[in-house]
């Protein structure tokens, strides 16, 4: 998945970076990268999924 951003007339590098970060967040890339940053054992993954789906009080 490639995200391309074209520079608008008179747009600074800071503004480009801000738009790029917003697009990455919108596409879910930052969340996916953080999720894959460290290895998670399958048992831990199942435990986390069970906690997430458990009824809340």
N, C-alpha and C positions, 0 to 999 in steps of 0.2 A: 504494500500500500504506500503510495508516494503522495505526499502533500506538496503541492506547488503553490507558491504565492508570487504573484507578479507585483512589482513595485508600482505604486500609483505615483502620479506626478508630484514631486516635492515632498515625498514621504521619507522620513528619517529612518535610520536603521533600527532605532528603538521602537518605532511604531510598527515596523515590519515584524520584529521579534514578538511584539505583543499580539499581533494578529496571528502569527504562526502558533504561539502557545495556546491561544484560544481555540484554534482549529484542532490542535492535537488533543486538547481537553474534550472538545465536542465529539471527536471521533473515538474517544476512549483509549487513546494510545498511552497516555501517562498512567492510567490505572492498570493497563495490561503490562506495561514495563515494570511497574512496581510489584505486580503479582509474580512475575517471572524472574525477579531479581535474585531470589534465593530459592534453593530447592526445597520443596515441601513433600514430606513423605506421604504416600497415599493414605495411610491411617490418619495422619493429621488433617488431610484434606477432607476425608469423610467426617471426622469429628467436627471440623469447622462448619461443614454443610449441615450437619445434624443440629448444631447449636443455632445456626441461622434459621432453620425451618421449625425449630421448637416453638410451641405457643408461648407468648409473653404474658406476664401477669399484669 
